[in-house]
Amino acid sequence: MYSPSFPLSGLHTHSRHWSRIVAFSGLPSGQNLDGLLKRIEDIVVQRTVDRRAFRAIIECVQNLQRHAIPEKPVRFNVLGRTIGGEPQFSIRSLNPIRPEDRAHVTKWMMHYGEMQLLASESMSEGEMDWRRLYRKWMEQPSRSSRGGAGLGWISLARLAVNPPNIRIIHLDGEPNLFFSIEVACGG
């Protein structure tokens, strides 16, 4: 684990292996998730540039708070490694899908492919045109059962090293939403 008395880039210059930084399994209550965020912030944010990765962590925790079943445990893990002396984090969550949202989540998962297509169409000279992607996505008629437009996914994709991985996993006979994203500090 990182110690504030040493510069982060002095720990390792490259590690292919992920190390578990935080593992949470519990109810997605405001108190539990606020405590989780505080613990993660104390570990992850050592420099101003680290806020980029922490913003992605906040978005993932907020998704659990908004979409998880309050009475059922969720899992949330943050793993870390260094690439070229800079920290990189893998954020993973797994939460049961609310029964009333199951049909909508399944439909949204099909919509996820559209999002990826719009993302590829929003490339300009090899770079993503994020404003164009936001505008294109806002033109879509689909909204979540809670009125969301899926912009959280676009925000996360903007922070990600690779596109977020989202899929439905059946565990104990119930559908769960699995989410995984890798984010790097800096640029």
Residue pairs with C-beta under 8 A, 6 or more apart in sequence:
1 21
1 43
2 8
2 11
2 43
2 46
4 46
8 46
8 47
8 82
8 85
8 86
8 87
9 82
9 85
9 86
11 82
12 82
12 85
13 82
13 84
13 85
14 82
14 83
14 84
14 85
15 81
15 82
15 83
16 81
17 81
18 79
18 80
18 81
18 90
19 79
19 80
19 81
20 77
20 78
20 79
21 40
21 43
21 44
21 78
21 79
21 80
21 89
22 36
22 39
22 40
22 43
22 76
22 77
22 78
23 75
23 76
23 77
24 32
24 36
24 74
24 75
24 76
24 77
25 73
25 74
25 75
25 76
26 32
26 73
26 74
27 70
27 71
27 72
27 73
27 74
28 64
28 65
28 68
28 69
28 70
28 74
28 95
29 70
30 65
33 61
33 64
33 65
36 61
36 76
37 57
37 58
37 61
40 54
40 57
40 78
41 54
44 50
44 53
44 54
44 57
44 78
44 80
44 87
44 89
45 51
45 54
47 185
49 185
49 186
50 87
50 185
52 159
52 183
52 184
52 185
52 186
53 87
53 88
53 89
53 159
53 183
53 184
53 185
55 155
55 159
56 89
56 91
56 156
56 159
56 160
56 181
56 183
57 78
57 89
57 91
57 183
59 152
59 155
59 156
59 159
60 76
60 91
60 93
60 156
60 179
60 181
61 76
62 152
63 93
63 152
63 179
64 74
64 76
64 93
64 95
66 146
66 148
67 95
67 97
67 98
67 101
67 146
67 177
68 74
68 95
68 96
68 98
69 95
69 96
69 97
69 98
72 95
72 96
74 93
74 94
74 95
74 96
75 92
75 93
75 94
75 95
76 91
76 92
76 93
77 90
77 91
77 92
77 93
78 89
78 90
78 91
78 92
79 89
79 90
79 92
80 87
80 88
80 89
80 90
81 87
81 88
81 90
82 88
83 184
86 184
86 185
86 186
87 184
87 185
88 161
88 182
88 183
88 184
88 185
89 182
89 183
89 184
90 180
90 181
90 182
91 179
91 180
91 181
91 182
91 183
92 178
92 179
92 180
93 177
93 178
93 179
94 169
94 171
94 176
94 177
94 178
94 179
95 176
95 177
96 174
96 175
96 176
97 105
97 168
97 174
97 175
97 176
97 177
100 145
101 145
102 175
104 144
104 145
105 168
105 175
105 177
106 168
107 142
108 142
108 144
108 150
109 166
109 167
109 168
111 140
111 142
111 150
112 153
112 166
114 140
115 137
115 150
115 153
115 154
116 163
118 133
118 136
118 137
119 128
119 133
119 157
119 163
121 136
122 128
122 129
122 130
122 132
122 133
122 136
123 129
124 132
128 158
130 154
130 158
133 154
134 151
134 154
137 149
137 150
137 151
137 154
138 149
138 151
140 149
140 150
142 149
142 150
143 149
144 150
153 164
153 166
156 164
156 181
157 163
157 164
159 181
159 183
160 181
160 182
160 183
161 182
161 183
161 184
162 182
164 179
164 180
164 181
165 178
165 179
165 180
165 181
166 177
166 178
166 179
166 180
167 178
168 175
168 176
168 177
168 178
169 175
169 176
169 177
169 178
170 176
